[in-house]
Amino acid sequence: MFESKSVILYRIFAGARLALLALSSVALLAGVCSPAIAHPHSWVDYRTEVHFNDSGEVIALREVWLMDPMYSMSLIEEMRNDGKEGQQRLAADVNRTLSKGHYLTHLFSGDTSGKELPIGKVKPPRVEQSGQRIIISFDVPLKKPLAVSAEHPFSYQVYDSTYYVEFLHDPDDIPIELVNAPQGCSAEVKSADPDPALVAKAAMIDQQGQAPDGLGRFFSDTGVVSCRGE
Amino acid sequence: MSRRVGIMAVIVVLAIVLLCSLPFFDHLYGTFIIKVLNWQRHFHRQLVGNLVSFTQLPSMILAGALAFLSFGYGVFHAAGPGHGKAVITSYLATQQRHVGRGIALSMLAAFLQALVAIAAVSILVLGLGVATLRAVASTRYLELLSFGLVMVLGVWLMARAWRKLRRLRRLPTRYTGLEWQPASTAPSNALTMKGATPPLQGEVCHCCAGHHVDTTALGVSWRDDLLAVLAMGMRPCSGALLVLGVAALMGQWMIGVMAVLAMALGTGLTVSMLAILTVFARKLVLRVMVGKESQRQRWAETGCWVALAGGALLVFWGGTLAWTAWNTTAAGSILGFQMS
């Protein structure tokens, strides 16, 4: 009958601690598993041109982005509100954002797991209105011309790492055009086939805002240009 | 007692197995994300296409399709990331609520989100003539406010749980004088006062509402819930803002409002599912961990500790989310691109 005070207290606290632990881990898990702001709210259909020099090396990637209808409308409104200088102001804005973000472009020799190729200076993008859509276009020059072969193709990806905007090659257009390419060169678009485990990891890290690259990369198309030697 | 030890052992083993098979869960969860994002993309593109066609040639059929697409978009959008899911799971896992209340909270938060979006676009775009994209960018302050509220909610819950816990612990001695009695026989007056409650139905709940009359308990929890709904719903979804902005631009304001409300219904439905799961999971865990409900004192104390942990968790979430939001300044840029 005289069960000691400490025994009861001990039992109560042991139970409390365990319950605490279990519940907080469940909640944490559930919470961690729901990343913050990683889902596309807008999209871009783009096409590219790969430019070669006369020695058959890749010198630049030209990108033409077609913004989605809803976003285009908002941008057109923005331009109209700014009156006469609307277009220039929008172009300047786009230029500032894109130059800060490496033009969302990633170039590689070989596959996309390697080191990124450095890019040269990009001229301010052109922003124009075509019907109800906005088109943004610009050239990304390579710092050094790149020799392309079957073993070492030229590959590129365009993505918004936070996946706020989704970038895919335009299904209604010729996705990649080769300009001044030597004989035996060909281009193809590889659709993303993301590894679920990596996506899950990225989604979790994303929540803490520490992801060097968020979800966007995993859902990005890859353009691949390869050339067979003469 | 020994049976409970057995159950605990099973749980520990299960936990270890779970931890070891995390790669498998990663894979499963990743597959889930990819599927959800695919569905969401599908609905989003259809929705945008439909909205654009409607603004060019309005018809009842298009309006109906738009409502359906908005609903579907809401369902999958909410199944994906964000939308206060971390908040609602933390809240419901640690504060005692019934399933119905969980559903109500989810729905109210979803509709508040829609109403905030509608109010923001009416005031900023229609009233003040701000361009849609700038309006979207400026709702960032609402987002920060919402995360701040999450932290306030956490602190508030913690403070109350702590107070009740102290009162609860002083309780047995007060009633038994100098002689200590086992907790199970010491009358916890919370229950003697609500003698009408059948023994099996007794839950931790009134722990933190204290040993007063039921109505006060109700009042207090109602205030918590209001704060939780505000914290989750203050933050408009930028998808909804864009739809409203474009609808307003095209002179189809009402169709935008309808689409956003349909979206909220979808969002609320998905979050409700999560809420139901959380409430049941909580019940299950408590039953296994704390054992028989006859041990009132123990139940009550455990409930308080859990509520305290929940408050701490919410403070943590609010802080993390606010910190992240504060550091992603470029989210307000014209293209919405967020540069890392």
Interface residues (C-beta under 8 A of the other chain):
Chain A: E3 K5 I8 R11 I12 G15 A16 R17 L18 A19 L20 A22 L23 S24 V26 A27 L28 A30 G31 V32 C33 S34 P35 A36 I37 A38 H39 P40 H41 S42 W43 D68 P69 M70 Y71 M73 S74 L75 E77 E78 N81 L90 D93 V94 T97 L98 K100 G101 L104 Q132 D160 S161 T162 Y164 V165 E166 P194 D195 P196 A197 L198 V199 A200 K201 A203 D206 Q207 Q208 G209 A211 P212 D213 G214 F219
Chain B: M8 I11 P23 F25 D26 H27 L28 Y29 G30 T31 I33 I34 L37 Q40 R41 H44 R45 V48 G49 L51 V52 H77 G80 P81 G82 K85 A86 T89 S90 A93 T94 G129 A131 T132 L133 R134 W180 P182 A183 S238 G239 L242 V243 G245 V246 L249 M250 L274 T278 A281 R282 V285 L286 M289 V290 G291 Q297 R298 E301 T302 W305 V306 L308 A309 G310 L313 W317 T320 L321 W323 T324 N327 T328 A330 A331 S333 I334 L335 G336 F337 Q338 M339 S340
